[in-house]
Amino acid sequence: MSPMEQNTAMIEAGVLELVRSEREKALSPREWKFRLRGYGYAVKTVGGAQILTRLTTGAALGKLPPEFS
């Protein structure tokens, strides 16, 4: 497990719901990531896992569940 994954906290329920909602609206993973940027979030892939981060600081918010892959 990488240091980034070890230092991530659980993603808040409201933020996770926003991410889930935007994923359902998007036609592709690329569009989904673009839509998240509008809310100030980014998705980084680290060791095969998707990590939700803040766009402005790069701070990791937590590992996304496998359903987002």
BARO-687348 format. One line per field, with one value per atom (N, C-alpha, C, O): x, y, z; atom name; residue number from 1. Coordinates in steps of 0.2 Angstrom, whole numbers, plus 5000, padded with zeros to 4 digits. Atoms other than C-alpha are relative to their C-alpha. Layout:
BEGIN
px	[X / ...] .
py	[Y / ...] .
pz	[Z / ...] .
atom	[CA / ...] .
seq	[NUM / ...] .
END
This chain:
BEGIN
px	[5004 / 5000 / 5004 / 5009 / 4996 / 5007 / 4999 / 4993 / 5001 / 5009 / 4994 / 4990 / 5006 / 4995 / 4994 / 4989 / 5006 / 4983 / 5000 / 4994 / 5000 / 4988 / 4998 / 4995 / 5001 / 4986 / 4993 / 4991 / 5007 / 4968 / 4995 / 4995 / 5006 / 4953 / 4994 / 4994 / 5007 / 4935 / 4998 / 4998 / 5003 / 4927 / 4993 / 4989 / 5007 / 4912 / 4994 / 4995 / 5006 / 4895 / 4997 / 4996 / 5003 / 4889 / 5005 / 5002 / 4995 / 4905 / 5000 / 5000 / 5000 / 4904 / 4993 / 4993 / 5006 / 4886 / 5000 / 4998 / 4999 / 4891 / 5004 / 5002 / 4996 / 4904 / 4996 / 4997 / 5004 / 4892 / 4995 / 4994 / 5005 / 4879 / 5003 / 5000 / 4997 / 4891 / 5003 / 5003 / 4998 / 4897 / 4994 / 4995 / 5006 / 4880 / 4998 / 4995 / 5002 / 4877 / 5005 / 5003 / 4994 / 4894 / 4999 / 4997 / 5000 / 4895 / 5006 / 5007 / 4994 / 4913 / 5004 / 5003 / 4996 / 4926 / 5004 / 5005 / 4997 / 4935 / 4995 / 4997 / 5005 / 4919 / 4999 / 4998 / 5001 / 4916 / 5006 / 5004 / 4994 / 4934 / 4999 / 5001 / 5000 / 4931 / 4994 / 4995 / 5006 / 4914 / 5002 / 5000 / 4998 / 4922 / 5005 / 5005 / 4996 / 4935 / 4996 / 4999 / 5004 / 4921 / 4998 / 4996 / 5001 / 4918 / 5006 / 5006 / 4994 / 4936 / 5003 / 5007 / 4997 / 4940 / 5004 / 5002 / 4996 / 4952 / 5000 / 5000 / 4999 / 4954 / 5007 / 5008 / 4994 / 4971 / 5000 / 4997 / 4999 / 4976 / 5006 / 5012 / 4994 / 4988 / 5000 / 4996 / 5000 / 4993 / 4994 / 4992 / 5006 / 4977 / 4994 / 4988 / 5006 / 4966 / 4999 / 5004 / 5002 / 4957 / 4999 / 4995 / 5000 / 4960 / 4997 / 4999 / 5003 / 4949 / 5004 / 5006 / 4996 / 4959 / 4997 / 4992 / 5002 / 4956 / 5004 / 5010 / 4997 / 4960 / 5005 / 5011 / 4996 / 4968 / 5006 / 5012 / 4994 / 4980 / 5003 / 5008 / 4998 / 4981 / 4999 / 5002 / 5001 / 4976 / 4996 / 4990 / 5004 / 4970 / 4994 / 4995 / 5006 / 4952 / 4998 / 4995 / 5001 / 4951 / 4999 / 4999 / 5000 / 4950 / 4993 / 4989 / 5007 / 4935 / 4998 / 5003 / 5002 / 4925 / 5001 / 5001 / 4999 / 4928 / 4995 / 4996 / 5006 / 4911 / 5002 / 4999 / 4999 / 4919 / 5006 / 5007 / 4994 / 4933 / 4997 / 5001] .
py	[4994 / 5000 / 5006 / 5007 / 4994 / 5017 / 5005 / 5004 / 4995 / 5031 / 5004 / 5006 / 4996 / 5041 / 4996 / 4999 / 5004 / 5026 / 5000 / 5000 / 5000 / 5025 / 5006 / 5005 / 4994 / 5043 / 5003 / 5008 / 4998 / 5044 / 4999 / 4994 / 5001 / 5047 / 4997 / 4997 / 5002 / 5041 / 5006 / 5011 / 4995 / 5051 / 5002 / 4997 / 4998 / 5061 / 4998 / 4997 / 5003 / 5054 / 5005 / 5002 / 4995 / 5070 / 5001 / 5001 / 4999 / 5071 / 4994 / 4994 / 5007 / 5052 / 5000 / 4998 / 5000 / 5055 / 5005 / 5003 / 4995 / 5070 / 4996 / 4996 / 5004 / 5059 / 4994 / 4993 / 5005 / 5045 / 5003 / 5000 / 4997 / 5056 / 5003 / 5002 / 4998 / 5064 / 4994 / 4995 / 5005 / 5047 / 4997 / 4995 / 5002 / 5042 / 5004 / 5002 / 4996 / 5057 / 5000 / 5002 / 4999 / 5056 / 4993 / 4988 / 5006 / 5045 / 4996 / 4991 / 5003 / 5041 / 5002 / 5007 / 4999 / 5040 / 5007 / 5011 / 4994 / 5055 / 5006 / 5011 / 4994 / 5066 / 5000 / 5006 / 5000 / 5061 / 5004 / 5008 / 4996 / 5067 / 5007 / 5011 / 4993 / 5083 / 5003 / 5009 / 4997 / 5086 / 5001 / 5006 / 4999 / 5083 / 5006 / 5009 / 4994 / 5096 / 5007 / 5011 / 4994 / 5109 / 5001 / 5006 / 4999 / 5105 / 5000 / 5001 / 4999 / 5106 / 4993 / 4993 / 5007 / 5087 / 4997 / 4999 / 5004 / 5076 / 4993 / 4991 / 5007 / 5057 / 4998 / 4999 / 5002 / 5050 / 4992 / 4990 / 5007 / 5032 / 4998 / 5000 / 5002 / 5025 / 4993 / 4990 / 5007 / 5007 / 4996 / 4991 / 5003 / 5002 / 5003 / 5001 / 4998 / 5011 / 5008 / 5011 / 4994 / 5027 / 5004 / 5002 / 4996 / 5041 / 5007 / 5010 / 4994 / 5056 / 5006 / 5005 / 4995 / 5072 / 5007 / 5008 / 4993 / 5091 / 5003 / 5002 / 4998 / 5099 / 5006 / 5006 / 4994 / 5115 / 4998 / 5001 / 5002 / 5106 / 4994 / 4992 / 5006 / 5089 / 4995 / 4989 / 5004 / 5083 / 4994 / 4995 / 5006 / 5065 / 5000 / 5001 / 5000 / 5063 / 4993 / 4992 / 5007 / 5044 / 4996 / 4999 / 5005 / 5029 / 4999 / 4998 / 5001 / 5027 / 4993 / 4989 / 5007 / 5011 / 4997 / 5001 / 5004 / 4998 / 5002 / 5001 / 4999 / 5003 / 5006 / 5006 / 4994 / 5019 / 4998 / 5002 / 5002 / 5009 / 5000 / 4998] .
pz	[5000 / 5000 / 5000 / 5004 / 5001 / 4995 / 5006 / 5009 / 4995 / 5007 / 4999 / 5004 / 5002 / 4998 / 5003 / 5006 / 4998 / 5001 / 5008 / 5011 / 4992 / 5020 / 5003 / 5008 / 4997 / 5023 / 4999 / 5001 / 5002 / 5016 / 5005 / 5008 / 4995 / 5027 / 4996 / 4990 / 5003 / 5023 / 4997 / 4999 / 5004 / 5010 / 5003 / 5005 / 4997 / 5017 / 4996 / 4990 / 5003 / 5013 / 4994 / 4989 / 5005 / 5004 / 4994 / 4988 / 5006 / 4993 / 4996 / 4990 / 5003 / 4989 / 4996 / 4990 / 5003 / 4984 / 4994 / 4988 / 5005 / 4973 / 4994 / 4988 / 5004 / 4965 / 4996 / 4990 / 5003 / 4962 / 4995 / 4990 / 5005 / 4954 / 4994 / 4989 / 5006 / 4942 / 4996 / 4990 / 5004 / 4937 / 4996 / 4991 / 5003 / 4933 / 4994 / 4989 / 5006 / 4922 / 4994 / 4989 / 5005 / 4913 / 4995 / 4997 / 5005 / 4897 / 5000 / 4997 / 5000 / 4900 / 5006 / 5009 / 4994 / 4914 / 4999 / 5003 / 5001 / 4905 / 5001 / 5004 / 4998 / 4906 / 5007 / 5010 / 4992 / 4924 / 5003 / 5008 / 4997 / 4929 / 4998 / 5002 / 5002 / 4919 / 5004 / 5007 / 4996 / 4928 / 5007 / 5010 / 4993 / 4945 / 5001 / 5006 / 5000 / 4941 / 5001 / 5004 / 4998 / 4941 / 5007 / 5009 / 4993 / 4959 / 5004 / 5010 / 4997 / 4963 / 5003 / 5007 / 4998 / 4964 / 4994 / 4988 / 5005 / 4954 / 5002 / 5008 / 4998 / 4953 / 4997 / 4992 / 5002 / 4953 / 5001 / 5005 / 4999 / 4950 / 5003 / 5000 / 4996 / 4962 / 5001 / 5005 / 4999 / 4961 / 4999 / 5002 / 5003 / 4952 / 5004 / 5002 / 4996 / 4965 / 4998 / 4997 / 5001 / 4962 / 5006 / 5011 / 4994 / 4975 / 4998 / 4993 / 5001 / 4976 / 5003 / 5009 / 4997 / 4979 / 4999 / 4995 / 5001 / 4980 / 4995 / 4994 / 5006 / 4964 / 5002 / 4999 / 4998 / 4972 / 5004 / 5003 / 4996 / 4985 / 4998 / 5000 / 5001 / 4979 / 5006 / 5005 / 4994 / 4996 / 4999 / 4996 / 5001 / 4996 / 5005 / 5011 / 4996 / 5002 / 5002 / 5007 / 4999 / 5001 / 4994 / 4988 / 5006 / 4990 / 4998 / 5002 / 5003 / 4979 / 5000 / 4999 / 5000 / 4980 / 4993 / 4988 / 5007 / 4966 / 4995 / 4989 / 5005 / 4958 / 4995 / 4990 / 5004 / 4951 / 4994 / 4990 / 5005 / 4941 / 4993 / 4988] .
atom	[N / CA / C / O / N / CA / C / O / N / CA / C / O / N / CA / C / O / N / CA / C / O / N / CA / C / O / N / CA / C / O / N / CA / C / O / N / CA / C / O / N / CA / C / O / N / CA / C / O / N / CA / C / O / N / CA / C / O / N / CA / C / O / N / CA / C / O / N / CA / C / O / N / CA / C / O / N / CA / C / O / N / CA / C / O / N / CA / C / O / N / CA / C / O / N / CA / C / O / N / CA / C / O / N / CA / C / O / N / CA / C / O / N / CA / C / O / N / CA / C / O / N / CA / C / O / N / CA / C / O / N / CA / C / O / N / CA / C / O / N / CA / C / O / N / CA / C / O / N / CA / C / O / N / CA / C / O / N / CA / C / O / N / CA / C / O / N / CA / C / O / N / CA / C / O / N / CA / C / O / N / CA / C / O / N / CA / C / O / N / CA / C / O / N / CA / C / O / N / CA / C / O / N / CA / C / O / N / CA / C / O / N / CA / C / O / N / CA / C / O / N / CA / C / O / N / CA / C / O / N / CA / C / O / N / CA / C / O / N / CA / C / O / N / CA / C / O / N / CA / C / O / N / CA / C / O / N / CA / C / O / N / CA / C / O / N / CA / C / O / N / CA / C / O / N / CA / C / O / N / CA / C / O / N / CA / C / O / N / CA / C / O / N / CA / C / O / N / CA / C / O / N / CA / C / O / N / CA / C / O] .
seq	[1 / 1 / 1 / 1 / 2 / 2 / 2 / 2 / 3 / 3 / 3 / 3 / 4 / 4 / 4 / 4 / 5 / 5 / 5 / 5 / 6 / 6 / 6 / 6 / 7 / 7 / 7 / 7 / 8 / 8 / 8 / 8 / 9 / 9 / 9 / 9 / 10 / 10 / 10 / 10 / 11 / 11 / 11 / 11 / 12 / 12 / 12 / 12 / 13 / 13 / 13 / 13 / 14 / 14 / 14 / 14 / 15 / 15 / 15 / 15 / 16 / 16 / 16 / 16 / 17 / 17 / 17 / 17 / 18 / 18 / 18 / 18 / 19 / 19 / 19 / 19 / 20 / 20 / 20 / 20 / 21 / 21 / 21 / 21 / 22 / 22 / 22 / 22 / 23 / 23 / 23 / 23 / 24 / 24 / 24 / 24 / 25 / 25 / 25 / 25 / 26 / 26 / 26 / 26 / 27 / 27 / 27 / 27 / 28 / 28 / 28 / 28 / 29 / 29 / 29 / 29 / 30 / 30 / 30 / 30 / 31 / 31 / 31 / 31 / 32 / 32 / 32 / 32 / 33 / 33 / 33 / 33 / 34 / 34 / 34 / 34 / 35 / 35 / 35 / 35 / 36 / 36 / 36 / 36 / 37 / 37 / 37 / 37 / 38 / 38 / 38 / 38 / 39 / 39 / 39 / 39 / 40 / 40 / 40 / 40 / 41 / 41 / 41 / 41 / 42 / 42 / 42 / 42 / 43 / 43 / 43 / 43 / 44 / 44 / 44 / 44 / 45 / 45 / 45 / 45 / 46 / 46 / 46 / 46 / 47 / 47 / 47 / 47 / 48 / 48 / 48 / 48 / 49 / 49 / 49 / 49 / 50 / 50 / 50 / 50 / 51 / 51 / 51 / 51 / 52 / 52 / 52 / 52 / 53 / 53 / 53 / 53 / 54 / 54 / 54 / 54 / 55 / 55 / 55 / 55 / 56 / 56 / 56 / 56 / 57 / 57 / 57 / 57 / 58 / 58 / 58 / 58 / 59 / 59 / 59 / 59 / 60 / 60 / 60 / 60 / 61 / 61 / 61 / 61 / 62 / 62 / 62 / 62 / 63 / 63 / 63 / 63 / 64 / 64 / 64 / 64 / 65 / 65 / 65 / 65 / 66 / 66 / 66 / 66 / 67 / 67 / 67 / 67 / 68 / 68 / 68 / 68 / 69 / 69 / 69 / 69] .
END
